[in-house]
Each structure stands twice: as structure tokens, then as C-alpha cells.
Amino acid sequence: MVKKKQPYDIECECGMKIRGFSEHHAKQNLKIHKQTSQKHKELLELKKKWLKEK
């Protein structure tokens, strides 16, 4: 019989739910989410700055 994994959810400060199959996995996914979303914000700011200069 195949064992089913139960999802574990953590909510980020931005309101997005991050899911993993263990507490550790969910925390790692949250860490990745925070890093990528911060970079996304930085890129958007640079894009706005670049468009203003044009």
C-alpha cells in the first residue's frame, strides 16, 4: 500500500500560503519564496527607474 503524504502549510507575511510535505520542507519552500519575491521586487524597482530615465 502506498503511503500518502500530508501537506504542511505555512503562511508568508505577504499572505501567500507555502506548502511542503513536512515542516522542514515547507520552511525551505518559504525561504525560497522570500528570496525570489525580494529579487522580483528589486527588478520591478529597477524597471520603473529605467523607464523614468527614458
Buried (B, 14 or more C-beta within 10 A) or exposed (E): EEEEEEEBEBEEEEEEEBEBEEEEBBBEBBEEBBEEEEEEEEEEEEEEEEEEEE
